[in-house]
Amino acid sequence: MAISVKVCGITSVEAADAAVRAGADFAGLVFHPGSPRNLAPDQAARLAAHLRGRLRVVALLSDPGDETIANALKFSNADLLQLHGNLTLKRAAEIRANFGKAMIKAVPVAEADDFAAVAKWEEVADLLLFDAKPPKGARREASIRRMWRARSGRPRRRAWMYPRASKAHPVSKIPR
């Protein structure tokens, strides 16, 4: 299976160009006021225009209302919506129906039991992003390793995405 790369949190033309040079497939633009990578509308429009045709643009949102999604799409014309938060399946289906965009659903995973949610999200989302959810007091890196082991051998109907690869967790070590 081919590996696709998404660089998220792009905030500058330089970062966008670096993602392109590195061979990324997707570029994530953050539309979440609580994030240090949240983009102002004009900044999002400029970056999306710069990326268009070079990478697929992803709008990252958390528990968004329709107005928030409409604004993110107005400025980014994103190819995909990446949804975080406590969305229900019904709400995710409404978003797909209302906006007609491909969807990445972030699924928080701390333990193997958290994969029980995967099957239901495969009905709605085009891609699933497993977001390591460290137990209180644990390091994120340890949570990523635990998540990769818990995922190993599980059946899937959709493409799965993992949080960042790093020197400690290279792409070559991700279970397939």
Summary of the structure (lengths in Angstrom):
residues: 176
radius of gyration: 15.9
end to end distance: 7.6
largest distance: 43.7
contacts: 507
relative contact order: 0.11
helix: 39%
strand: 21%
